[in-house]
Amino acid sequence: MMPETESTASNPSSVTVVISRRVIKGQEDHFEQLSSEMTHRASRYPGYLGADLFRPASANDPEYRIIFKFSDQESLAAWQASSERAEILEQIEPLLVSPSEVETLSGIVNWFTLPGHNPVKPPAKAKMTFVSWLALYPTVTLIFFLFGDLLAQVPLLLRTLLVTAVVMVVMSYVLMPRFTRWFAFWLFPKHEQNER
C-alpha cells in the first residue's frame, strides 16, 4: 500500500470511487508516476478529500487499487469531466492489461472504512445495519435520558430536527469510526479484505 494523501474524517455525503487497474509487467514505475500526478491534479479541485493507492497484493496479481474521496457527487462529477483528468487517463490506459474497473460508493458505506485498509469490498448490508444500530440505539437513548424533559417542551418537528442533527454528527464523526474499528474483525474478515 502507498498512501498518497491522508483522507479527512468521515462525511455522510461524501462519495468514494474505487478504481482497479491491472498493469502490464514492467510498466509499474511509469504507472505509479502517472497515478501520483493524477492525485496531485485532483487535489486542486473543490471537494477533494483524499486518495490512496494500494499496490498489488502479490507478484501474481498485477492489480492496483486507487481510492478517491470527494465531499459530494457534484464535486466528483466536476473532476471526472475535467480535461486534466482525461489527459492523464490517455497516458494510463496503454499501460493496462485490461480497461479500468470503477466502482462508486456513497451513503452509509462511507461510515465503514478503515484507515490503511483496502475498502474495495464493503461489508454486507446486514452487518452495516447491525453495527449502525449498535451505535445509534445508545446514542438516542442517552439524548432522551439527559434531555427528555427539555425536548418534551419543544414542538415535534423542531425536536426531531434537533435530535437527528445531533445524532448524525455524533455517528459520522465520533461513533462510526470507533465502531468500525472495534468490529473490523467481523465487518472485514481477513479473507475478504482484498477481494472485489
Phi, psi and omega in degrees: 000140177229096179293130179263325174213166181260122181291150178277180183297162182303142180227122187298337180262002184289158181238132179249131178247125179250120182245127177251127181226127177261116189264139177298135181304133181094349181256009186299314182299314179297319179299315181295324177297315179294323178296320177295320177295321177300314179296318179300316180293317180298326184296343180273355183268142177302140177089354179292129181250340180149171180207154175223144174244126180252119179289163180305143182291332180207166180295335181281347182238103184278018186277125170263151174234129180241130180243120175251145174232135174234156186291334180200171184295324181295318179295318178298316181298322179296318178293316183294334180270359186284150176289331179298318178291315182300322181298316179289321179301322178300328180277332182283317187307319179293347181271000188256147176291322181214164181302152178299145172254130184237133177229132180251128181242139177210179178073220187297334180302328181294341175290335189254066174232146180245126176303133178081006178239154181275109184269036183296319180253108180290160178297164176298147182302322180297320179293317179297319180297315182296314181293322176298317178297320178301326178278322185289315186302307180293332179294311180295318179300315180296319179299314181288330177293315183281323189237014183304316181295318179293316182295330181297336181274352183265140177305148187307311183298318179291321179300311180292326176299312181295313183296313182293325178297314180295316182298315182296319179294313180296318179297312186290319189256342184242303190280310187295322174302322180286314181296325178295319177293315183296325182256016182302324181300331182263321181289321184235073177304144186304323183289349181255351192296333180247020178263157173269000000 
